[in-house]
Amino acid sequence: MLGVKRLAVIAGMAIVGLAPAAAAQAAAQPSPQDTQYLQTVHQVNLAEIAGGDIAQQKAQSQQVKDLATQFVTDHTQLDQAVQSTAQQTGVTLPNAPTNDQQAVLNQLQGLSGGAFDNAWVTAELAAKQQAIQATETEINQGSDPAVKQLAQQALPVLQAHYESLQALAQSLGIAVPNATPSPGGTAGTPGTQSPTESPTESPGTGGLTEEPVPSPT
């Protein structure tokens, strides 16, 4: 079923040690990059959980519902590790998604059936791409060992999500953006878009983005 079972295995293996691994690292004062990543990925998780809950209620395709359920599970587990690492490093986390993320959630609430499926998958493709880019930036530029470890363990989960979304998009006949994260962990060039892809948030903000959601037809 679009690799959902395989995705669950990958996610479980990657997430199982997140909190202990993070807790094992002694935290100095986190850098601005580390702080931004923790706050960004937390808001990604909040948006993904909320978006997954909406999809379980409004999606027409059972495939969308199944993938949304898996996303809720994975991002809930990931956010537990994020909150633990933030507490350890003294980083204050936001208590809600970004305004753009909330705008997409509001738009999704107003859709149903096939229009919802199209909008959810399109928004998720953009969201995962941004989350992967933010995570790779932390791996490459972060300085706090605990935060970098968190990013390294989150990356394969996000990549597996993206691959499953690509398969789902193909199944539903939804155009996939050109800027595609590679299996090796390098995201596509920001700003490279297909003719059907709408602009999204700037790289590094992560989470559900406002523009990709089409109007119901």
C-alpha positions in Angstrom: 0.0 0.0 0.0 2.4 2.6 -1.4 5.1 1.4 0.9 3.2 2.4 4.1 4.3 -0.7 5.8 7.9 -0.2 4.7 7.7 3.4 5.7 6.5 2.4 9.2 9.6 0.1 9.6 12.0 2.8 8.4 10.4 5.4 10.6 10.4 3.1 13.7 14.0 2.2 13.2 15.0 5.9 12.8 12.9 7.3 15.6 13.3 4.7 18.3 16.4 6.1 19.7 15.9 9.8 19.2 15.2 11.0 22.7 17.9 8.8 24.4 20.5 9.8 21.8 19.7 13.5 22.2 19.7 13.3 26.0 23.1 11.6 26.0 24.7 14.7 24.5 25.8 17.5 26.8 24.4 20.8 25.6 26.3 24.0 25.6 24.6 27.2 24.5 22.9 26.3 21.2 23.8 28.4 18.1 21.1 30.5 16.3 21.1 27.7 13.6 20.4 25.0 16.3 17.7 27.1 17.9 16.0 27.9 14.6 16.0 24.3 13.6 14.4 23.1 16.8 11.7 25.7 16.5 11.2 25.0 12.8 10.9 21.3 13.1 8.6 21.6 16.1 6.2 23.8 14.0 6.6 21.3 11.1 5.5 18.5 13.5 2.5 20.5 14.8 1.3 21.3 11.2 1.9 17.7 10.1 -0.1 16.2 13.0 -3.0 18.6 12.4 -2.9 18.1 8.7 -2.9 14.3 9.1 -5.9 14.5 11.4 -7.8 16.5 8.9 -6.9 14.1 6.1 -8.2 11.2 8.1 -11.6 12.9 8.3 -11.9 14.5 4.8 -9.8 12.4 2.4 -11.6 10.5 -0.3 -8.8 8.0 -1.0 -8.0 5.3 1.5 -4.3 5.6 0.4 -4.3 9.3 1.5 -5.9 8.3 4.9 -3.4 5.6 5.4 -0.4 7.8 4.7 -1.8 10.6 6.8 -2.1 8.2 9.7 1.5 7.2 9.4 2.6 10.8 9.2 0.7 11.6 12.5 2.4 8.7 14.2 5.9 9.5 13.0 5.7 13.3 13.6 4.2 12.7 17.1 7.2 10.5 18.0 9.7 12.9 16.4 8.2 15.9 18.3 8.7 14.1 21.6 12.4 14.0 20.8 12.3 17.6 19.6 10.7 18.7 22.9 13.2 16.7 24.9 16.2 18.2 23.0 14.8 21.7 23.4 14.4 21.3 27.1 17.9 20.0 27.3 19.4 22.9 25.4 17.2 25.6 26.9 15.4 26.5 23.6 11.8 27.8 23.9 9.5 26.3 21.3 6.5 28.0 19.7 3.1 26.7 20.7 1.4 26.7 17.3 2.2 26.3 13.5 3.4 29.3 11.5 0.8 31.6 10.1 1.4 30.1 6.6 1.0 26.6 7.9 -2.2 27.5 9.7 -3.5 29.1 6.5 -3.1 25.9 4.6 -4.8 23.9 7.4 -7.7 26.3 7.2 -7.9 25.8 3.5 -7.8 22.1 3.8 -10.7 22.2 6.3 -12.8 23.7 3.6 -12.2 21.0 1.0 -13.4 17.4 0.6 -13.3 14.4 -1.7 -10.9 14.4 -4.6 -10.2 18.2 -4.3 -9.0 17.6 -0.8 -6.7 14.6 -1.8 -5.1 16.7 -4.5 -4.6 19.7 -2.2 -3.2 17.6 0.7 -0.7 15.7 -1.4 0.5 18.8 -3.2 0.9 20.7 0.1 2.7 17.7 1.7 5.1 17.4 -1.2 6.2 21.0 -0.7 6.2 20.7 3.1 8.4 17.6 3.1 10.8 19.2 0.7 11.2 22.3 2.9 11.6 20.1 6.0 14.3 18.0 4.4 16.2 21.2 3.3 15.9 22.6 6.8 17.2 19.3 8.3 20.1 19.1 5.9 21.0 22.7 6.7 21.2 21.7 10.4 23.3 18.7 9.7 25.7 20.8 7.7 25.7 24.0 9.7 24.6 23.2 13.2 27.0 23.1 16.1 25.1 21.5 19.0 25.8 17.7 19.0 22.3 16.8 20.3 20.5 18.9 17.8 22.6 17.7 14.9 22.0 14.1 16.1 18.3 14.8 16.1 18.5 16.1 12.5 20.5 13.1 11.3 18.0 10.7 12.7 15.0 12.7 11.4 16.3 13.0 7.9 15.6 9.4 6.7 12.1 9.5 8.1 11.4 12.7 6.1 12.9 11.3 3.0 10.8 8.1 3.3 7.7 10.3 3.7 8.6 12.2 0.5 9.1 9.0 -1.4 5.8 7.7 -0.3 4.1 11.0 -1.3 5.7 10.7 -4.7 4.2 7.3 -5.2 0.9 8.5 -4.0 0.9 11.5 -6.3 1.7 9.2 -9.2 -1.2 6.9 -8.3 -3.6 9.9 -8.1 -2.3 11.6 -11.2 -0.9 14.6 -9.3 2.1 16.5 -10.7 5.3 16.2 -8.6 7.6 19.3 -8.3 10.9 19.1 -10.1 12.9 20.1 -7.0 13.1 16.6 -5.6 15.2 15.5 -2.6 17.5 12.7 -3.7 17.8 9.4 -1.9 21.3 10.4 -0.8 19.9 13.3 1.2 20.5 16.3 -1.1 17.4 18.3 -1.8 16.7 19.8 -5.2 17.7 23.3 -6.0 15.3 25.8 -4.3 13.3 27.8 -6.8 13.2 25.0 -9.4 9.5 24.5 -10.1 7.4 22.7 -12.6 4.8 24.7 -14.5 2.1 23.4 -12.2 4.0 24.0 -9.0 3.1 27.1 -7.0 5.6 29.1 -5.0 6.2 28.0 -1.4 7.7 29.3 1.8 11.4 30.2 1.7 13.8 27.2 2.4 14.4 26.5 6.0 10.9 27.4 7.3 9.6 23.9 6.8 6.1 22.6 7.3 2.9 22.9 5.3 3.1 25.8 2.9 0.4 28.2 1.9 0.5 28.4 -1.9 0.3 24.8 -3.2 -3.4 24.3 -2.2 -5.6 24.6 -5.2 -9.2 25.8 -5.1 -11.8 23.1 -5.3 -13.2 22.6 -8.8 
